[in-house]
């Protein structure tokens, strides 16, 4: 009874807020990245990893001009198809305001760019696009073509005109992504810190196209891998020892800093694309969407179980 009363008190203490997109801008030598997204998804970490490793790519390929990587994450799944645009002699912003044809920013006639409008990205895939554009810069613009992006957000799609945008031909993109690159295999061997801890707790690294979750023991006398994952949607720290790793909006792993038990995927009913709000009650976690207080779930740590239906 006390736990239920505590939940109610917590729920009604939240303030309403107006959501604003997050913008990430970083520079790594001659590589500039720009990303716009809605929340703290793992793609923020991935685009920064892409920026760091693209700098190494450009050094190895002796390309010194500007490389601009522009990524708009379609986190609400507004468009039916992803867009990839590889462009030479233009490192200016282009899709920052949207991919609708009426929005246009003039070229700066310099450098090259890799532009992405997609739900999610993969680090190695984007590195392959960067490498291809550097090597084939003089031919890159010849692969640009018109593409129907399409809409997902309208019920009556017959009333909506097709959205035609400029993009690199899908066949070329597929060929690049399916290709092998020894240079990229070499540079992804570097271990990159994604999220560290001051003294002890679960830290996140990226290496060889995998995310590594390592427990850093106090005073860093021991570093132990507790979990490894190819990709994930977002993570939420409960405390330095406990973390939830969401692979999509409806499933997650619970890590408690130990490596002595099997990590099992846990399913949860969730209609929101935003990261869930998580509150710690010792052996229980309270989870619910940011804007929907009625869609409430309780995660029992010791049983690795979610309860979503209450009488």
C-alpha positions in Angstrom: 0.0 0.0 0.0 2.8 2.4 0.9 4.5 1.6 -2.4 1.3 2.4 -4.4 0.8 5.7 -2.5 4.4 6.6 -3.3 3.9 5.9 -7.0 0.8 8.2 -7.0 2.7 11.0 -5.2 5.5 10.7 -7.7 3.3 10.7 -10.8 1.4 13.8 -9.8 4.6 15.7 -8.9 5.8 15.8 -12.5 5.6 19.1 -14.4 4.4 19.3 -18.0 7.0 20.4 -20.5 7.3 21.5 -24.1 9.6 19.2 -26.0 12.5 20.7 -28.0 14.7 18.8 -30.4 18.4 18.2 -29.5 21.2 19.5 -31.7 24.7 18.0 -31.7 27.5 19.8 -33.4 31.1 18.7 -33.1 34.4 19.2 -35.0 37.1 16.5 -35.3 40.0 18.1 -37.2 38.6 18.5 -40.8 35.5 16.5 -40.0 32.3 18.3 -38.9 29.2 16.6 -37.7 25.7 17.9 -37.2 22.8 15.9 -35.8 19.3 16.7 -34.9 17.1 14.3 -32.9 14.5 14.2 -30.2 16.0 12.6 -27.2 19.2 11.0 -25.8 19.2 8.1 -28.2 22.3 6.0 -28.8 22.6 7.5 -32.3 24.1 10.6 -30.6 27.0 8.4 -29.4 27.2 6.7 -32.8 27.5 10.0 -34.8 30.3 11.2 -32.5 32.1 7.9 -33.0 31.6 8.3 -36.8 33.1 11.8 -36.5 36.2 10.6 -34.6 36.8 7.6 -37.0 36.1 9.7 -40.1 39.0 11.9 -39.1 41.2 8.8 -39.0 39.8 7.8 -42.4 40.6 11.1 -43.9 44.1 11.1 -42.5 44.8 7.6 -43.9 43.4 8.6 -47.3 45.2 12.0 -47.2 42.1 14.0 -47.7 42.5 17.4 -46.0 39.4 19.4 -47.1 36.2 19.6 -45.0 34.1 16.5 -44.5 30.6 17.4 -43.3 28.4 14.6 -41.9 24.8 15.8 -41.5 22.3 13.5 -39.9 18.6 14.2 -39.1 17.1 11.3 -37.1 13.5 10.6 -38.1 12.7 9.5 -34.6 9.0 9.9 -35.0 9.1 7.8 -38.3 7.6 10.6 -40.3 9.0 9.4 -43.6 8.6 5.9 -45.2 12.1 5.7 -46.7 15.5 6.7 -45.6 17.6 9.2 -47.5 21.4 9.1 -48.1 23.0 11.9 -50.1 26.7 11.8 -50.9 27.9 15.0 -52.4 31.3 16.4 -53.6 32.2 20.1 -53.6 29.5 21.0 -51.1 30.1 20.8 -47.3 27.4 23.3 -46.4 24.2 22.5 -44.5 21.5 21.1 -46.7 18.8 19.0 -44.9 18.9 20.9 -41.6 15.5 22.4 -42.2 14.0 19.3 -43.8 14.1 17.4 -47.0 11.2 19.1 -48.6 12.3 20.6 -52.0 11.2 24.1 -51.1 14.0 24.3 -48.5 17.4 25.0 -50.1 20.7 26.3 -48.8 23.3 27.2 -51.4 26.4 25.2 -51.9 29.7 26.5 -50.5 31.6 24.8 -53.4 34.1 23.2 -51.0 34.7 19.8 -49.4 32.4 16.9 -49.4 29.3 15.7 -47.4 27.5 12.6 -46.3 23.9 13.5 -45.5 21.5 11.1 -43.8 17.8 11.3 -43.0 16.9 8.0 -41.3 15.4 6.3 -38.3 18.7 5.0 -37.0 22.3 4.6 -38.3 25.1 2.0 -38.1 28.6 3.3 -37.4 30.4 1.1 -40.0 27.8 1.8 -42.7 28.4 5.5 -42.4 32.2 5.1 -42.4 31.9 3.2 -45.7 29.9 6.0 -47.1 32.6 8.5 -46.0 35.4 6.3 -47.5 33.5 5.9 -50.8 32.9 9.6 -51.1 36.6 10.5 -50.5 37.9 7.9 -53.0 35.2 8.6 -55.6 34.7 12.3 -55.0 34.9 13.4 -58.6 32.1 10.9 -59.6 30.0 11.2 -56.5 27.5 13.8 -57.8 26.7 11.7 -60.8 25.0 9.2 -58.6 22.5 11.7 -57.3 18.9 11.1 -58.5 15.3 12.0 -57.5 13.8 9.7 -54.9 10.2 9.4 -53.5 10.7 9.6 -49.7 7.0 9.1 -48.9 5.0 9.8 -45.7 4.1 7.6 -42.8 2.1 10.1 -40.8 -1.1 10.5 -42.9 -4.0 8.1 -42.8 -5.3 9.1 -46.3 -2.1 9.0 -48.3 -4.0 9.5 -51.5 -4.5 13.1 -50.5 -0.8 13.7 -50.1 1.5 14.4 -53.1 4.6 12.2 -53.3 7.6 13.8 -51.6 10.4 13.9 -54.2 13.9 14.7 -52.9 17.4 14.5 -54.3 19.4 11.5 -53.0 22.2 9.1 -53.9 20.8 6.1 -55.9 19.7 3.3 -53.6 21.6 0.7 -55.6 24.9 2.6 -55.0 24.2 2.9 -51.3 23.4 -0.8 -51.0 26.7 -1.7 -52.9 28.7 0.5 -50.7 27.3 -0.8 -47.4 27.6 -4.5 -48.5 31.2 -4.0 -49.6 34.3 -4.9 -47.4 36.9 -2.4 -46.4 40.2 -3.4 -44.8 40.9 0.2 -43.9 37.7 0.5 -41.9 38.4 -2.9 -40.2 41.7 -1.5 -39.1 40.4 1.7 -37.6 37.4 0.3 -35.8 39.7 -1.8 -33.7 40.3 1.2 -31.4 38.3 1.1 -28.2 36.3 4.3 -27.7 34.8 5.5 -24.4 31.1 6.3 -24.8 30.1 6.8 -21.1 32.5 6.6 -18.2 32.3 6.7 -14.4 34.4 8.8 -12.0 35.2 6.0 -9.5 33.3 2.8 -10.2 30.2 1.4 -12.0 29.1 0.4 -15.5 30.9 2.1 -18.3 30.1 1.9 -22.0 32.6 1.5 -24.8 32.5 0.9 -28.6 34.9 -1.3 -30.4 34.9 -3.5 -33.6 31.2 -2.5 -34.3 30.0 -3.6 -30.9 29.0 -1.8 -27.7 30.8 -3.1 -24.6 29.3 -2.7 -21.1 32.1 -3.0 -18.6 32.1 -2.8 -14.9 34.8 -0.5 -13.6 35.7 -1.7 -10.1 36.7 0.9 -7.5 40.1 2.6 -8.1 40.1 1.0 -11.5 42.0 -2.0 -10.3 39.8 -4.2 -12.4 37.7 -3.8 -15.6 35.2 -6.5 -16.4 33.0 -6.9 -19.5 29.5 -7.7 -18.3 27.6 -7.4 -21.6 28.2 -6.9 -25.3 25.6 -5.7 -27.9 25.8 -5.0 -31.6 23.4 -2.0 -31.4 20.7 -0.6 -29.1 18.1 2.2 -29.1 19.0 4.1 -25.9 20.3 3.5 -22.3 19.1 4.7 -18.9 21.2 4.6 -15.8 19.3 3.8 -12.7 22.5 4.3 -10.7 26.2 3.7 -11.3 25.7 -0.1 -10.9 22.3 -0.6 -12.6 21.4 0.3 -16.2 18.6 -0.4 -18.7 19.6 -1.0 -22.3 16.6 -0.6 -24.6 17.1 -2.4 -28.0 13.8 -0.8 -29.2 11.0 1.0 -27.5 9.3 -2.3 -26.3 12.3 -4.4 -25.1 15.3 -4.0 -22.8 18.1 -5.7 -20.9 18.7 -5.0 -17.2 22.4 -4.9 -16.2 23.4 -4.8 -12.5 27.2 -4.8 -12.9 27.6 -8.5 -12.5 28.6 -11.2 -15.0 27.3 -14.2 -13.1 23.9 -14.6 -14.6 22.4 -14.7 -18.1 21.2 -11.5 -19.6 17.6 -11.9 -20.9 15.6 -9.6 -23.1 12.6 -8.1 -21.2 9.4 -7.0 -23.1 7.3 -4.0 -22.1 4.2 -2.4 -23.5 5.1 1.1 -24.5 3.5 3.3 -27.1 5.9 6.2 -26.8 9.0 6.7 -29.0 10.6 8.8 -26.2 12.8 7.2 -23.6 10.9 5.9 -20.6 11.1 7.7 -17.2 12.7 5.3 -14.7 12.5 5.7 -10.9 14.3 3.4 -8.5 12.5 1.9 -5.5 15.2 -0.5 -4.3 14.2 -4.0 -5.7 11.6 -2.4 -8.0 11.8 0.1 -10.9 8.9 2.3 -12.0 8.7 2.9 -15.7 6.4 5.1 -17.7 6.4 7.4 -20.8 7.2 11.1 -20.3 3.8 12.3 -21.4 1.6 9.4 -20.4 1.3 8.9 -16.6 -1.4 6.3 -17.0 0.9 3.8 -19.0 2.7 2.6 -16.0 4.9 -0.5 -15.5 6.8 -2.0 -12.6 10.0 -3.9 -13.2 11.0 -6.5 -10.5 14.8 -6.7 -10.5 15.1 -10.0 -8.7 12.6 -11.7 -11.0 13.6 -9.9 -14.2 9.9 -9.4 -14.8 7.7 -6.5 -15.9 4.2 -6.0 -14.5 2.0 -3.7 -16.6 -1.6 -4.7 -15.6 -2.9 -3.7 -12.2 -6.2 -4.5 -10.6 
